[in-house]
Amino acid sequence: MKNDEIHITYTTNIHYLFQSIVNSSDDGIVSKVLDGNIKDWNKGGEKTFITVQKGYW
């Protein structure tokens, strides 16, 4: 393998590792873009947002 191929493989593996950690977490995890808008969230974040929308928090 060339160095570029190794880097791409490593980066891809890290991406999937991070994705599995976020998706399996019960904690609310959200990602925002620089302007402050929420871009994405996991299931824990979804539970948090639904709670806030219903006024339970």
Biotite code that builds the C-alpha atoms (Angstrom):
import biotite.structure as struc

atoms = struc.array([
    struc.Atom([0.000, 0.000, 0.000], chain_id="A", res_id=1, res_name="MET", atom_name="CA", element="C"),
    struc.Atom([1.059, 3.532, -0.671], chain_id="A", res_id=2, res_name="LYS", atom_name="CA", element="C"),
    struc.Atom([1.076, 6.141, 2.083], chain_id="A", res_id=3, res_name="ASN", atom_name="CA", element="C"),
    struc.Atom([-2.026, 7.853, 0.645], chain_id="A", res_id=4, res_name="ASP", atom_name="CA", element="C"),
    struc.Atom([-3.945, 4.556, 0.660], chain_id="A", res_id=5, res_name="GLU", atom_name="CA", element="C"),
    struc.Atom([-2.894, 3.856, 4.246], chain_id="A", res_id=6, res_name="ILE", atom_name="CA", element="C"),
    struc.Atom([-4.018, 7.338, 5.316], chain_id="A", res_id=7, res_name="HIS", atom_name="CA", element="C"),
    struc.Atom([-7.416, 6.931, 3.603], chain_id="A", res_id=8, res_name="ILE", atom_name="CA", element="C"),
    struc.Atom([-7.926, 3.499, 5.187], chain_id="A", res_id=9, res_name="THR", atom_name="CA", element="C"),
    struc.Atom([-6.942, 4.814, 8.636], chain_id="A", res_id=10, res_name="TYR", atom_name="CA", element="C"),
    struc.Atom([-9.213, 7.852, 8.296], chain_id="A", res_id=11, res_name="THR", atom_name="CA", element="C"),
    struc.Atom([-12.124, 5.675, 7.170], chain_id="A", res_id=12, res_name="THR", atom_name="CA", element="C"),
    struc.Atom([-11.625, 3.314, 10.113], chain_id="A", res_id=13, res_name="ASN", atom_name="CA", element="C"),
    struc.Atom([-11.515, 6.217, 12.574], chain_id="A", res_id=14, res_name="ILE", atom_name="CA", element="C"),
    struc.Atom([-14.706, 7.625, 11.028], chain_id="A", res_id=15, res_name="HIS", atom_name="CA", element="C"),
    struc.Atom([-16.580, 4.341, 11.506], chain_id="A", res_id=16, res_name="TYR", atom_name="CA", element="C"),
    struc.Atom([-15.236, 3.951, 15.048], chain_id="A", res_id=17, res_name="LEU", atom_name="CA", element="C"),
    struc.Atom([-16.415, 7.464, 15.966], chain_id="A", res_id=18, res_name="PHE", atom_name="CA", element="C"),
    struc.Atom([-19.763, 6.854, 14.281], chain_id="A", res_id=19, res_name="GLN", atom_name="CA", element="C"),
    struc.Atom([-20.354, 3.636, 16.235], chain_id="A", res_id=20, res_name="SER", atom_name="CA", element="C"),
    struc.Atom([-19.479, 5.337, 19.543], chain_id="A", res_id=21, res_name="ILE", atom_name="CA", element="C"),
    struc.Atom([-21.867, 8.222, 18.879], chain_id="A", res_id=22, res_name="VAL", atom_name="CA", element="C"),
    struc.Atom([-24.688, 5.985, 17.657], chain_id="A", res_id=23, res_name="ASN", atom_name="CA", element="C"),
    struc.Atom([-24.451, 3.613, 20.624], chain_id="A", res_id=24, res_name="SER", atom_name="CA", element="C"),
    struc.Atom([-24.335, 6.339, 23.277], chain_id="A", res_id=25, res_name="SER", atom_name="CA", element="C"),
    struc.Atom([-27.379, 7.038, 25.439], chain_id="A", res_id=26, res_name="ASP", atom_name="CA", element="C"),
    struc.Atom([-26.067, 10.573, 25.967], chain_id="A", res_id=27, res_name="ASP", atom_name="CA", element="C"),
    struc.Atom([-27.367, 13.326, 23.735], chain_id="A", res_id=28, res_name="GLY", atom_name="CA", element="C"),
    struc.Atom([-24.680, 14.222, 21.184], chain_id="A", res_id=29, res_name="ILE", atom_name="CA", element="C"),
    struc.Atom([-25.270, 16.987, 18.657], chain_id="A", res_id=30, res_name="VAL", atom_name="CA", element="C"),
    struc.Atom([-23.099, 18.526, 15.977], chain_id="A", res_id=31, res_name="SER", atom_name="CA", element="C"),
    struc.Atom([-23.398, 22.153, 14.958], chain_id="A", res_id=32, res_name="LYS", atom_name="CA", element="C"),
    struc.Atom([-21.974, 24.155, 12.096], chain_id="A", res_id=33, res_name="VAL", atom_name="CA", element="C"),
    struc.Atom([-20.001, 27.316, 12.763], chain_id="A", res_id=34, res_name="LEU", atom_name="CA", element="C"),
    struc.Atom([-23.071, 29.554, 12.507], chain_id="A", res_id=35, res_name="ASP", atom_name="CA", element="C"),
    struc.Atom([-24.621, 27.678, 15.461], chain_id="A", res_id=36, res_name="GLY", atom_name="CA", element="C"),
    struc.Atom([-27.258, 25.703, 13.574], chain_id="A", res_id=37, res_name="ASN", atom_name="CA", element="C"),
    struc.Atom([-27.608, 22.070, 14.600], chain_id="A", res_id=38, res_name="ILE", atom_name="CA", element="C"),
    struc.Atom([-26.479, 19.746, 11.821], chain_id="A", res_id=39, res_name="LYS", atom_name="CA", element="C"),
    struc.Atom([-27.093, 16.281, 13.242], chain_id="A", res_id=40, res_name="ASP", atom_name="CA", element="C"),
    struc.Atom([-27.776, 14.359, 16.455], chain_id="A", res_id=41, res_name="TRP", atom_name="CA", element="C"),
    struc.Atom([-27.857, 10.828, 17.801], chain_id="A", res_id=42, res_name="ASN", atom_name="CA", element="C"),
    struc.Atom([-30.788, 8.981, 19.438], chain_id="A", res_id=43, res_name="LYS", atom_name="CA", element="C"),
    struc.Atom([-29.915, 10.426, 22.858], chain_id="A", res_id=44, res_name="GLY", atom_name="CA", element="C"),
    struc.Atom([-30.028, 13.910, 21.364], chain_id="A", res_id=45, res_name="GLY", atom_name="CA", element="C"),
    struc.Atom([-33.352, 13.121, 19.738], chain_id="A", res_id=46, res_name="GLU", atom_name="CA", element="C"),
    struc.Atom([-34.810, 12.144, 23.134], chain_id="A", res_id=47, res_name="LYS", atom_name="CA", element="C"),
    struc.Atom([-33.494, 15.409, 24.595], chain_id="A", res_id=48, res_name="THR", atom_name="CA", element="C"),
    struc.Atom([-34.986, 17.532, 21.802], chain_id="A", res_id=49, res_name="PHE", atom_name="CA", element="C"),
    struc.Atom([-38.377, 15.835, 22.085], chain_id="A", res_id=50, res_name="ILE", atom_name="CA", element="C"),
    struc.Atom([-38.353, 16.445, 25.849], chain_id="A", res_id=51, res_name="THR", atom_name="CA", element="C"),
    struc.Atom([-37.532, 20.128, 25.330], chain_id="A", res_id=52, res_name="VAL", atom_name="CA", element="C"),
    struc.Atom([-40.148, 20.533, 22.604], chain_id="A", res_id=53, res_name="GLN", atom_name="CA", element="C"),
    struc.Atom([-42.844, 19.048, 24.845], chain_id="A", res_id=54, res_name="LYS", atom_name="CA", element="C"),
    struc.Atom([-41.840, 21.399, 27.665], chain_id="A", res_id=55, res_name="GLY", atom_name="CA", element="C"),
    struc.Atom([-40.739, 18.742, 30.141], chain_id="A", res_id=56, res_name="TYR", atom_name="CA", element="C"),
    struc.Atom([-37.355, 20.284, 30.682], chain_id="A", res_id=57, res_name="TRP", atom_name="CA", element="C"),
])
